Amino acid sequence: MFGYTEAQIAQFGMTFGIGAFMLYMVFIIANLAWKSKAGKTGTFWLFLALGLGFTGFLAKLLIEYIIEKNQIL
């Protein structure tokens, strides 16, 4: 498609597509905290509980970057 291989499209989706989705999730969590009048502590717990799911994905990206940069394995 448009001269790109399937691997290039998948790599783009895994970096920018999921990154954009994660930013949208942050907006949703913030909006939920604001509409529920959660306060500072409630907002912290909302971000911790609901945002914990995508921190694993961010850790995976960081670990891949470190391994590629240092040529480990």
C-alpha positions in Angstrom: 0.0 0.0 0.0 1.5 3.3 -1.2 4.9 1.6 -1.6 5.2 0.4 2.0 5.6 -3.2 3.1 3.4 -4.9 5.6 6.2 -4.8 8.2 6.6 -1.1 7.8 2.9 -0.5 8.2 2.8 -2.7 11.3 5.8 -1.0 12.8 4.1 2.4 12.2 0.9 1.3 13.8 2.7 -0.2 16.8 4.6 3.0 17.5 2.5 6.0 16.5 -1.0 4.3 16.4 -0.8 2.8 19.8 1.0 5.9 21.1 -1.9 8.1 19.9 -4.4 5.7 21.4 -2.6 5.9 24.8 -2.7 9.7 24.7 -6.4 9.5 24.0 -6.8 7.1 27.0 -5.0 9.7 29.2 -7.6 12.3 28.0 -10.4 9.9 28.8 -9.1 9.2 32.4 -8.6 12.9 33.0 -12.1 13.7 31.8 -13.5 10.9 34.0 -11.7 12.3 37.0 -12.9 15.9 36.2 -16.6 14.9 35.7 -16.7 12.7 38.8 -15.1 15.5 40.9 -12.5 13.0 42.2 -10.1 15.5 43.7 -6.3 15.2 43.8 -6.2 11.8 45.5 -9.0 10.3 43.5 -7.4 11.5 40.3 -4.1 10.0 41.3 -5.8 6.6 41.9 -7.7 6.8 38.7 -4.6 7.4 36.7 -2.7 4.7 38.6 -5.4 2.0 38.3 -6.6 2.8 34.7 -3.2 3.9 33.4 -1.3 0.9 34.7 -2.3 -1.2 31.7 -0.4 0.9 29.2 2.7 1.4 31.3 3.7 -2.2 30.5 3.6 -1.4 26.8 5.8 1.7 27.5 8.2 -0.5 29.5 8.4 -3.0 26.6 9.3 -0.2 24.2 12.0 1.1 26.5 13.5 -2.4 27.0 13.5 -3.0 23.2 15.3 0.3 22.7 17.9 -0.4 25.3 18.6 -3.9 23.9 18.9 -2.6 20.4 21.1 0.3 21.4 23.5 -1.9 23.4 23.4 -4.9 21.0 22.6 -7.2 23.9 21.9 -10.8 22.8 
